């Protein structure tokens, strides 16, 4: 299976900050990389698919970039509702695999 | 907007078989793939498999043939059966719609999840 490494595992940030989360894959996945947000007690919610495509209804402060093995999720101007855990997922090589998550905490 | 709701026993004994159901409302299961994903504190999110509304299935090999997915189109439901469960199967189980935009596939609608404890 493809291994997914997210960094950092946690991040203390403030409202208004620009946040960058990294995801590295053990082999190239092209652009087949998705990002999800999960809040406590809720299911994950897709934010970005295909590395850089914003899912309908997701605020434009979220953006994704990268290809191959290195990917980034950026949140420009963190809002209070963005404190959550973020996961990357590859769907290029069967089976789909997820990263262990990056938790955004209030500084 | 389509909604998903998982249901099933919250507690299962080791070596037994667990069965979960995902009820789909405000939409049809027809024309879509439906995935099951579980989440544990230790291993995180694990993609278990998916089923097309026609019944075609794909499973994660890590489940070693213990999992079986089925659809009931008349009830608009998808089901997961997992045999020979152990403590390692204790998790929150989610059903989700597996959606593809071109060749980019992801889970775009999720149920709230159901917790299963094996003990």
Interface residues (C-beta under 8 A of the other chain):
Chain A: X1 X31 X32 X34 X36 X42 X43 X44 X45 X46 X49 X50 X53 X55 X87 X89 X91 X94 X95 X96 X97 X98 X99 X100 X101
Chain B: X44 X45 X46 X47 X58 X60 X61 X62 X94 X96 X101 X102 X103 X104 X105 X106 X107 X108 X110 X111 X112 X113
